[in-house]
Amino acid sequence: MGHAALLAGSWGMLGAAILSARGCLRCGAGKLTIFSEPASYPVLQQSIPEAIFQIADFREWRFRLAERHYNAVAYGPGIGWPDDHLDMLGALFNCGCPLVIDADGLNQLARSKHTLLSKLPPLTILTPHAEEYRRLFTGMDDPAEVARCYGIILVMKGRNSRVIGPDGTIYVNMSGNPGMATAGSGDVLTGMILGLLARGYDPLSAARLGVFLHGRAGDLASDHFGEESLMAGDLPTFIGEAYKELTDTLK
């Protein structure tokens, strides 16, 4: 079922790594390795005992990526601003496996003044909300044109989130509810897409399915807790039920 690599978490932001990891594993990834700073070890190992922990030593994981130990990689949730982040992103671009970039990874791309955007591998998945999109693509108001220009997949998070393919085709998601507009919800989504990529879904299918299941899990969580009380940590609990609904429908 695939081996996923998640580069996430930093001091004060380990929740992002935990939420993303739970989303990944609940989407069926066979194995998950989390790369994070040394101080993260006790928290992550206790919170996600199913995952492998590795210290985010740049030389170590760059070597492992080059050796194709992983089927998919996600970068960014709560990772902060490591000193060597530009080198890290450059290494990710050369890893040869499907890639998701979210959160601080998007902020780092925006800070690079487009020098890294032009080097994005084809079919890389970026998951910006509206403000992150504006920082990334200043003056480019048409996300479909951006996806075509860079040959990437955009997951435009928000009400009726849109997945935009590299040919500019726009897929509008109809699952989800306002209660999901809460901190950490996007971290869960990133993990879900990562898990689907690791399992072998092509990037566009992984993005579309991940967005739908994320929204449907949110609807089920809302039915249980109510929109006002919904937290991002509730979403992974309902991914399995959302997935079962879908597979039962297809039988």
DODOMAR-68399 format. One record per residue (C-alpha): residue number from 1; residue in three letters; chain; x, y, z negated. Coordinates in pm, whole numbers, plus 50000, padded with zeros to 5 digits. Each point is the difference from the previous one (the first is absolute). Layout:
i, aa, ch, x, y, z
NUM, ALA, A, X, Y, Z;
...
//
This chain:
i, aa, ch, x, y, z
1, MET, A, 50000, 50000, 50000;
2, GLY, A, 50299, 50230, 50038;
3, HIS, A, 50252, 50183, 49783;
4, ALA, A, 49932, 50371, 49944;
5, ALA, A, 50245, 50262, 49875;
6, LEU, A, 49873, 50304, 49810;
7, LEU, A, 50230, 50294, 49924;
8, ALA, A, 49808, 50196, 49740;
9, GLY, A, 49990, 50151, 49654;
10, SER, A, 50219, 50235, 49800;
11, TRP, A, 50007, 50145, 49650;
12, GLY, A, 49646, 50111, 49916;
13, MET, A, 49856, 49854, 50322;
14, LEU, A, 50013, 49625, 49945;
15, GLY, A, 49623, 49983, 50018;
16, ALA, A, 50025, 50059, 50375;
17, ALA, A, 50223, 49694, 50039;
18, ILE, A, 49770, 49786, 49786;
19, LEU, A, 49686, 50099, 50189;
20, SER, A, 50166, 49948, 50337;
21, ALA, A, 50137, 49661, 49894;
22, ARG, A, 49658, 49882, 49883;
23, GLY, A, 49845, 50107, 50329;
24, CYS, A, 50267, 49809, 50192;
25, LEU, A, 49960, 49676, 49806;
26, ARG, A, 49620, 50013, 50003;
27, CYS, A, 50014, 50016, 50380;
28, GLY, A, 50171, 49664, 50004;
29, ALA, A, 50373, 50066, 50042;
30, GLY, A, 50188, 49683, 49909;
31, LYS, A, 50284, 50180, 49824;
32, LEU, A, 50074, 50357, 49899;
33, THR, A, 50331, 50158, 49904;
34, ILE, A, 49986, 50343, 49837;
35, PHE, A, 50310, 50218, 50028;
36, SER, A, 50012, 50269, 49731;
37, GLU, A, 50236, 50173, 49758;
38, PRO, A, 50152, 49795, 49713;
39, ALA, A, 49785, 50162, 49731;
40, SER, A, 49691, 49868, 50181;
41, TYR, A, 50088, 49638, 49931;
42, PRO, A, 49816, 49929, 49672;
43, VAL, A, 49685, 50185, 50106;
44, LEU, A, 49970, 49844, 50344;
45, GLN, A, 50087, 49647, 49891;
46, GLN, A, 49739, 50012, 49724;
47, SER, A, 49734, 50166, 50215;
48, ILE, A, 50055, 49794, 50317;
49, PRO, A, 50142, 49662, 49892;
50, GLU, A, 49922, 49857, 50346;
51, ALA, A, 50251, 50236, 50166;
52, ILE, A, 50379, 49981, 50023;
53, PHE, A, 50191, 50302, 49872;
54, GLN, A, 50317, 50135, 50162;
55, ILE, A, 50196, 50309, 49904;
56, ALA, A, 49973, 50250, 50284;
57, ASP, A, 50370, 49995, 50074;
58, PHE, A, 50028, 50148, 50347;
59, ARG, A, 50279, 49770, 50118;
60, GLU, A, 49827, 49687, 49873;
61, TRP, A, 49660, 50046, 50154;
62, ARG, A, 50141, 50140, 50325;
63, PHE, A, 50193, 49675, 50039;
64, ARG, A, 49695, 49791, 49923;
65, LEU, A, 49788, 50195, 50245;
66, ALA, A, 50262, 49952, 50270;
67, GLU, A, 49992, 49626, 49932;
68, ARG, A, 49622, 49998, 50057;
69, HIS, A, 49912, 49862, 49658;
70, TYR, A, 49663, 50177, 50018;
71, ASN, A, 49703, 49992, 50233;
72, ALA, A, 49885, 50356, 49926;
73, VAL, A, 50113, 50304, 49801;
74, ALA, A, 49818, 50289, 49831;
75, TYR, A, 50177, 50310, 49873;
76, GLY, A, 49893, 50295, 49792;
77, PRO, A, 49740, 49955, 49724;
78, GLY, A, 50136, 50187, 49699;
79, ILE, A, 50360, 49963, 50117;
80, GLY, A, 50090, 50363, 49934;
81, TRP, A, 50300, 50162, 50166;
82, PRO, A, 50302, 49768, 49987;
83, ASP, A, 50326, 50172, 50096;
84, ASP, A, 50055, 49767, 50294;
85, HIS, A, 49642, 50005, 50128;
86, LEU, A, 50095, 50100, 50355;
87, ASP, A, 50243, 49709, 50023;
88, MET, A, 49735, 49772, 49853;
89, LEU, A, 49744, 50102, 50259;
90, GLY, A, 50253, 49958, 50278;
91, ALA, A, 50070, 49646, 49882;
92, LEU, A, 49628, 49924, 49993;
93, PHE, A, 49966, 50115, 50358;
94, ASN, A, 50255, 49738, 50102;
95, CYS, A, 49861, 49709, 49797;
96, GLY, A, 49815, 49850, 50296;
97, CYS, A, 49680, 49917, 49809;
98, PRO, A, 49662, 50177, 49968;
99, LEU, A, 50017, 50313, 49787;
100, VAL, A, 49754, 50205, 49793;
101, ILE, A, 50096, 50344, 49869;
102, ASP, A, 49787, 50175, 49739;
103, ALA, A, 50005, 50266, 49729;
104, ASP, A, 50355, 50118, 49916;
105, GLY, A, 50123, 49830, 50316;
106, LEU, A, 49775, 50235, 50200;
107, ASN, A, 50128, 50298, 49802;
108, GLN, A, 50356, 49899, 50080;
109, LEU, A, 49916, 49975, 50370;
110, ALA, A, 49848, 50348, 49984;
111, ARG, A, 50315, 50138, 49831;
112, SER, A, 50219, 49860, 50279;
113, LYS, A, 49866, 50267, 50241;
114, HIS, A, 49897, 49744, 50266;
115, THR, A, 50348, 49849, 50032;
116, LEU, A, 49871, 49672, 49858;
117, LEU, A, 49657, 50010, 50159;
118, SER, A, 50157, 49965, 50343;
119, LYS, A, 50175, 49682, 49882;
120, LEU, A, 49693, 49819, 49866;
121, PRO, A, 49981, 49645, 50138;
122, PRO, A, 49701, 49931, 50223;
123, LEU, A, 49685, 49895, 49813;
124, THR, A, 50122, 50135, 49666;
125, ILE, A, 49696, 50064, 49778;
126, LEU, A, 49977, 50340, 49829;
127, THR, A, 49723, 50054, 49744;
128, PRO, A, 49956, 50376, 49943;
129, HIS, A, 49714, 50184, 49839;
130, ALA, A, 49912, 50338, 50154;
131, GLU, A, 50265, 50205, 49819;
132, GLU, A, 50276, 49746, 50066;
133, TYR, A, 49906, 50002, 50367;
134, ARG, A, 50027, 50379, 50015;
135, ARG, A, 50347, 49990, 49843;
136, LEU, A, 50114, 49727, 50237;
137, PHE, A, 49862, 50133, 50325;
138, THR, A, 49984, 50377, 49970;
139, GLY, A, 49829, 50149, 50303;
140, MET, A, 49886, 49661, 50135;
141, ASP, A, 49629, 50004, 49924;
142, ASP, A, 49903, 49690, 50201;
143, PRO, A, 50097, 49679, 49816;
144, ALA, A, 49923, 49792, 50309;
145, GLU, A, 50258, 50196, 50196;
146, VAL, A, 50250, 49956, 49717;
147, ALA, A, 49948, 49623, 50001;
148, ARG, A, 50054, 49989, 50377;
149, CYS, A, 50301, 50230, 49985;
150, TYR, A, 50186, 49794, 49739;
151, GLY, A, 49857, 49658, 50084;
152, ILE, A, 49885, 49950, 49639;
153, ILE, A, 49685, 49908, 49809;
154, LEU, A, 49841, 50264, 49778;
155, VAL, A, 49773, 49918, 49709;
156, MET, A, 49827, 50332, 49933;
157, LYS, A, 49870, 49962, 49646;
158, GLY, A, 49684, 50175, 49892;
159, ARG, A, 49626, 49972, 50040;
160, ASN, A, 49945, 49744, 50276;
161, SER, A, 50372, 49938, 50033;
162, ARG, A, 50123, 49973, 50357;
163, VAL, A, 50256, 49759, 50142;
164, ILE, A, 50160, 50136, 50315;
165, GLY, A, 50182, 49761, 50232;
166, PRO, A, 50315, 50081, 50200;
167, ASP, A, 49786, 50051, 50312;
168, GLY, A, 49792, 50262, 49820;
169, THR, A, 49696, 49778, 49942;
170, ILE, A, 49819, 50105, 49681;
171, TYR, A, 49830, 49746, 49773;
172, VAL, A, 49767, 50149, 49738;
173, ASN, A, 49952, 49804, 49678;
174, MET, A, 49655, 49996, 49843;
175, SER, A, 50073, 49822, 49672;
176, GLY, A, 50095, 50186, 49682;
177, ASN, A, 49850, 50269, 49779;
178, PRO, A, 50092, 50331, 49831;
179, GLY, A, 50101, 49824, 49679;
180, MET, A, 50312, 49877, 50181;
181, ALA, A, 50136, 50355, 50021;
182, THR, A, 50211, 49938, 49692;
183, ALA, A, 50371, 49980, 49925;
184, GLY, A, 50157, 49670, 50102;
185, SER, A, 49735, 49893, 50248;
186, GLY, A, 50237, 50060, 50292;
187, ASP, A, 50272, 49795, 49829;
188, VAL, A, 49767, 49701, 49993;
189, LEU, A, 49928, 50048, 50371;
190, THR, A, 50370, 50009, 50087;
191, GLY, A, 50050, 49671, 49818;
192, MET, A, 49703, 49843, 50175;
193, ILE, A, 50130, 50092, 50344;
194, LEU, A, 50344, 49871, 49900;
195, GLY, A, 49853, 49667, 49892;
196, LEU, A, 49813, 49958, 50327;
197, LEU, A, 50311, 50087, 50201;
198, ALA, A, 50204, 49745, 49806;
199, ARG, A, 49740, 49735, 50082;
200, GLY, A, 50049, 50062, 50371;
201, TYR, A, 49723, 50239, 50100;
202, ASP, A, 50111, 50238, 50273;
203, PRO, A, 50040, 50359, 49871;
204, LEU, A, 49680, 50142, 50148;
205, SER, A, 49791, 49708, 49874;
206, ALA, A, 50165, 50019, 49657;
207, ALA, A, 49922, 50372, 49975;
208, ARG, A, 49638, 49959, 50110;
209, LEU, A, 49930, 49698, 49781;
210, GLY, A, 50182, 50152, 49704;
211, VAL, A, 49799, 50322, 50019;
212, PHE, A, 49671, 49812, 50028;
213, LEU, A, 50073, 49761, 49713;
214, HIS, A, 50126, 50290, 49785;
215, GLY, A, 49674, 50186, 50053;
216, ARG, A, 49788, 49691, 49946;
217, ALA, A, 50186, 49918, 49677;
218, GLY, A, 49926, 50358, 49895;
219, ASP, A, 49630, 49953, 50072;
220, LEU, A, 49992, 49682, 49791;
221, ALA, A, 50189, 50173, 49719;
222, SER, A, 49757, 50291, 50017;
223, ASP, A, 49706, 49761, 49970;
224, HIS, A, 50158, 49867, 49682;
225, PHE, A, 50139, 50315, 49833;
226, GLY, A, 49824, 50287, 50180;
227, GLU, A, 50172, 50258, 50221;
228, GLU, A, 50076, 50235, 49711;
229, SER, A, 50188, 49736, 49801;
230, LEU, A, 50183, 49831, 50288;
231, MET, A, 50380, 49981, 49962;
232, ALA, A, 50261, 49889, 50249;
233, GLY, A, 50089, 49711, 49772;
234, ASP, A, 49649, 49860, 50050;
235, LEU, A, 50048, 49952, 50374;
236, PRO, A, 50233, 49697, 50008;
237, THR, A, 49753, 49803, 49785;
238, PHE, A, 49742, 50019, 50278;
239, ILE, A, 50222, 49939, 50303;
240, GLY, A, 49942, 49625, 49981;
241, GLU, A, 49623, 50042, 49998;
242, ALA, A, 50016, 50242, 50292;
243, TYR, A, 50220, 49758, 50193;
244, LYS, A, 49767, 49709, 49922;
245, GLU, A, 49700, 50196, 50125;
246, LEU, A, 50177, 50059, 50329;
247, THR, A, 50121, 49645, 50051;
248, ASP, A, 49657, 49859, 49906;
249, THR, A, 49844, 50226, 50263;
250, LEU, A, 50239, 49868, 50266;
251, LYS, A, 49934, 49632, 49925;
//
